[in-house]
Amino acid sequence: MRRGRCRPAGAALAAVLLAGCAPFAGPAERPGEAAAHTPRRHPAQGNGQKQGLPPVVDRVRTDDRVVFLTYDDGAERDPRFTDLVRERRLPVTLFLTDTVAGPAYGHFARLRSVGASLQNHTLDHPSLRGLPYAGQRAEICGQQNKLRSRFGVRPRLFRPPYGTYDTTTLRAAADCGVTAVVLWRAALDADGHLTFTRGEHRLLPGDIVSVGAPVRTEALLRKIEEEGLRVGRLEDYL
């Protein structure tokens, strides 16, 4: 992920984000271990849903003690991260920007083969808010088409660059086949510190975490385990 990309977007952004529910006091599993039960989720709610637009979420309303690990852009290509995803069976979600990830799509094909999910982060990583509909649609649909052509899948999830968006973004995303716009409540910076956009300053069930440096993932997994949580597959809950 590019430096500075996961900074909180301010009060205007926080006002549209989802509120979570109380945690489920069930047994914890090893981070990354596949759940043996069907995910318990509540209907997604978020900005724009009543208008037929995709919800905007920074956490998932669920009774399961899970958090979700997400990574942006695709700048990190360390093969050790692929090994970690395979060995720990980590259901991570990667939001890819074509101009960054494109030269190394082979690396992301390997990550996908060991369980990573590949989702949309636009073609060129512009700040979408305020751009005309045609430009936003081109960025979102263009990357949908790129990922479908390269990997044979059409993403359902979209993360706007810098976490900024407007109603036009939601319209364009819906028209491109996106079913949820994914932000984050927690962010792990390059120094290994967790910061939070709102609410309690600790990991809670249902939190979506933006991981700025994949090399810090192992330390984060230990923290997740200490909190009695595990890593869930985001696509199973949205």
ROSEDO-294021 format. One record per residue (C-alpha): x, y, z. Coordinates in nm, 4 decimals, padded with zeros to 6 digits, always signed. Each point is the difference from the previous one (the first is absolute). Layout:
% ROSEDO-294021
u,v,w
X,Y,Z
...
//
This chain:
% ROSEDO-294021
u,v,w
+00.0000,+00.0000,+00.0000
+00.1345,+00.3424,-00.0832
+00.1173,+00.2143,+00.2913
-00.2746,+00.2049,+00.1597
-00.2798,-00.1736,-00.1832
-00.1941,-00.1219,+00.3023
-00.0434,+00.3201,+00.1937
-00.3471,+00.0600,+00.1489
-00.2098,+00.2136,-00.2332
-00.1586,+00.2148,+00.2727
-00.3378,+00.0530,+00.1595
-00.1890,+00.0150,-00.3280
+00.1164,-00.3493,-00.0815
-00.0636,-00.1380,+00.3474
-00.3609,+00.1137,-00.0125
-00.0854,-00.2448,-00.2753
+00.1732,-00.3071,+00.1394
-00.1710,-00.3041,+00.1471
-00.0508,-00.0581,+00.3681
+00.0791,-00.3471,+00.1283
-00.1794,-00.2246,+00.2463
+00.1021,-00.1587,+00.3286
+00.2677,-00.2723,-00.0226
-00.0916,-00.3661,+00.0177
+00.1623,-00.1709,+00.2960
+00.0959,-00.3169,-00.1835
+00.3246,-00.1984,-00.0127
+00.2918,+00.1604,-00.1821
+00.1749,-00.1739,-00.2859
+00.3528,+00.0393,-00.1251
+00.0260,+00.3097,-00.2205
-00.0474,-00.1033,-00.3603
-00.1567,-00.3346,+00.0862
-00.3050,-00.0697,-00.2110
-00.3246,+00.0226,+00.1929
-00.1922,-00.3217,+00.0442
-00.3363,+00.1738,-00.0031
-00.2030,+00.2201,-00.2263
+00.0818,+00.3701,+00.0548
-00.2596,+00.1702,+00.2157
-00.0558,+00.3389,-00.1519
-00.2676,+00.2624,+00.0151
-00.1347,+00.1709,-00.3115
+00.2516,+00.2558,-00.1255
-00.0939,+00.3566,+00.0736
+00.1822,+00.3106,-00.1094
-00.0016,+00.3232,-00.1895
-00.2118,-00.0151,-00.3142
-00.1667,-00.3334,+00.0653
-00.3507,+00.1467,+00.0087
+00.0701,+00.1586,-00.3381
+00.0924,-00.3316,-00.1589
+00.3707,+00.0811,+00.0240
+00.2684,-00.2256,+00.1500
+00.0472,+00.0363,+00.3768
+00.3180,+00.1624,+00.1290
+00.1507,-00.2093,+00.2788
+00.2953,+00.0291,+00.2341
-00.1069,-00.2998,+00.2072
-00.2436,-00.2865,-00.0315
-00.2994,-00.0597,+00.2236
+00.0511,-00.3580,+00.1100
-00.0237,-00.2189,+00.3096
+00.3247,-00.1783,-00.0933
+00.3293,+00.0960,+00.1652
+00.1742,+00.0820,-00.3245
+00.1953,+00.2891,-00.1474
+00.0915,+00.0481,-00.3660
+00.3472,+00.0730,-00.1396
+00.0172,+00.2174,-00.3113
+00.2953,+00.1259,-00.2046
+00.0076,+00.2783,-00.2610
+00.1672,+00.0715,-00.3356
+00.2194,-00.3053,-00.0338
+00.3324,+00.1751,+00.0462
+00.1274,-00.2710,+00.2375
+00.1242,-00.3077,-00.1851
+00.1937,-00.1826,+00.2688
-00.0256,-00.3766,-00.0641
+00.0093,-00.0539,+00.3768
-00.3459,+00.1545,+00.0192
-00.1266,-00.2597,-00.2479
+00.1544,-00.2713,+00.2171
-00.1705,+00.1414,+00.3086
-00.3396,+00.0115,-00.1699
+00.0425,-00.3616,-00.1110
+00.1354,-00.1351,+00.3277
-00.2537,+00.1740,+00.2213
-00.2868,-00.0334,-00.2483
-00.0593,+00.3729,+00.0334
-00.3130,+00.1216,-00.1811
+00.1464,+00.3431,-00.0801
-00.1603,+00.2498,-00.2388
+00.2193,+00.1953,-00.2426
-00.1305,+00.3188,-00.1618
+00.2041,+00.0434,-00.3181
+00.0846,+00.3116,-00.2003
+00.0873,-00.0943,-00.3567
+00.2850,+00.2480,-00.0494
+00.1694,-00.1295,+00.3165
-00.0891,-00.3685,-00.0001
-00.0157,-00.0535,-00.3762
+00.3739,-00.0612,-00.0542
-00.0150,-00.2784,+00.2619
-00.3357,-00.1613,-00.0644
+00.1800,-00.3346,-00.0040
+00.0842,+00.0491,+00.3674
-00.3642,+00.0711,+00.0802
-00.1086,-00.3047,-00.1957
+00.2160,-00.2041,+00.2370
-00.1557,+00.1729,+00.2999
-00.3444,-00.0732,-00.1379
+00.0954,-00.3646,-00.0452
+00.0757,-00.0303,+00.3730
-00.3229,+00.1657,+00.1122
+00.0281,+00.3781,-00.0371
-00.2972,+00.1904,-00.1450
+00.0683,+00.2620,-00.2694
-00.2260,+00.3057,-00.0029
-00.0238,+00.3430,-00.1650
+00.2028,+00.3126,+00.0911
-00.0323,+00.1875,-00.3368
+00.2244,+00.0146,-00.3038
+00.2197,+00.2972,+00.0924
-00.0681,+00.0832,+00.3668
-00.1510,+00.3492,-00.0318
-00.1995,+00.1660,+00.2754
-00.3504,-00.0627,-00.1350
-00.2015,+00.2462,+00.2046
-00.1139,+00.2910,-00.2173
+00.0902,-00.1629,-00.3317
-00.2693,-00.0257,-00.2718
-00.2002,-00.3209,-00.0245
+00.1667,-00.1024,-00.3277
+00.3469,+00.0249,+00.1507
-00.0929,-00.1920,+00.3145
-00.1738,-00.2694,-00.1995
+00.3031,-00.0369,-00.2282
+00.2300,-00.0493,+00.3002
-00.2225,-00.2548,+00.1702
-00.1383,-00.1916,-00.2979
+00.3397,+00.0083,-00.1684
+00.1594,-00.1852,+00.2884
-00.2945,-00.2396,+00.0192
+00.0701,-00.0906,-00.3614
+00.3767,-00.0250,+00.0549
-00.0396,-00.2413,+00.2904
-00.2590,-00.2063,-00.1835
+00.2264,-00.0243,-00.3043
+00.3097,-00.0903,+00.2033
-00.1490,-00.2253,+00.2694
-00.3404,-00.1034,-00.1319
-00.1884,+00.1577,+00.2927
-00.2072,+00.3159,+00.0234
+00.0454,+00.1614,+00.3431
-00.3025,+00.0810,+00.2156
+00.1893,+00.2211,+00.2455
+00.1565,+00.3404,-00.0626
+00.2242,+00.2246,+00.2095
+00.0230,+00.3624,-00.1151
+00.3539,+00.1421,+00.0031
+00.0813,+00.1927,+00.3187
-00.3401,-00.1076,+00.1353
-00.1679,+00.3007,-00.1657
-00.3204,-00.0210,-00.2013
-00.3314,+00.1710,-00.0705
-00.3458,-00.1025,-00.1175
+00.1282,-00.0035,-00.3577
+00.2579,-00.2595,+00.1065
-00.2752,-00.2208,+00.1401
-00.2063,+00.0354,-00.3188
+00.2983,-00.0863,-00.2190
+00.0963,-00.2926,+00.2239
-00.3538,-00.1397,-00.0148
-00.0040,+00.0311,-00.3776
+00.3297,-00.1908,-00.0150
-00.1406,-00.2929,+00.2006
+00.1418,+00.0911,+00.3413
-00.2131,-00.1185,+00.2935
+00.1911,+00.1665,+00.2874
+00.2434,+00.2889,+00.0412
+00.2581,-00.1043,+00.2581
+00.1853,+00.2402,+00.2290
+00.1639,-00.0885,+00.3339
-00.0441,+00.0691,+00.3704
+00.3563,-00.0996,+00.0930
+00.3255,+00.0621,-00.1849
+00.3398,-00.1559,+00.0654
+00.2791,+00.2418,-00.0886
+00.3539,-00.0793,-00.1119
+00.1210,+00.0174,+00.3611
-00.2469,-00.2642,+00.1120
-00.2376,+00.2353,+00.1830
-00.3763,-00.0353,-00.0293
-00.2020,+00.3179,-00.0422
-00.3788,+00.0256,-00.0074
-00.2290,+00.2269,-00.1977
-00.2726,-00.0021,+00.2643
-00.1323,-00.1817,+00.3044
+00.2059,-00.2032,+00.2449
+00.3751,-00.0040,-00.0486
+00.0237,-00.3766,-00.0042
-00.0912,-00.2735,-00.2431
-00.3646,-00.1014,+00.0117
-00.1854,-00.2867,-00.1683
-00.0908,+00.0963,-00.3544
+00.2780,+00.2571,-00.0435
+00.1488,+00.0494,-00.3435
+00.3752,+00.0613,+00.0327
+00.2118,+00.1734,-00.2625
+00.3502,-00.1455,+00.0243
+00.2552,+00.2495,-00.1261
+00.3000,-00.2326,+00.0022
-00.0483,-00.3725,-00.0658
+00.3288,-00.0662,+00.1807
-00.1826,+00.0964,+00.3217
-00.2716,-00.2606,-00.0484
+00.1488,-00.2628,+00.2310
+00.0170,+00.2438,+00.2927
-00.3572,+00.1055,-00.0719
-00.1130,-00.3622,+00.0053
+00.1442,-00.0385,+00.3490
-00.1955,+00.3048,+00.1139
-00.3179,-00.1348,-00.1589
+00.0475,-00.3281,+00.1837
+00.0629,+00.1787,+00.3300
-00.3370,+00.1736,-00.0429
-00.1729,-00.3364,-00.0426
-00.0740,+00.0702,-00.3668
+00.0772,-00.1688,-00.3299
+00.0274,+00.1070,-00.3631
-00.3156,-00.0383,-00.2070
-00.0585,+00.0089,-00.3743
-00.1533,+00.3370,-00.0760
-00.1835,-00.1224,-00.3092
-00.1919,-00.2499,+00.2149
-00.1436,+00.2839,+00.2071
-00.0856,+00.2629,-00.2614
//
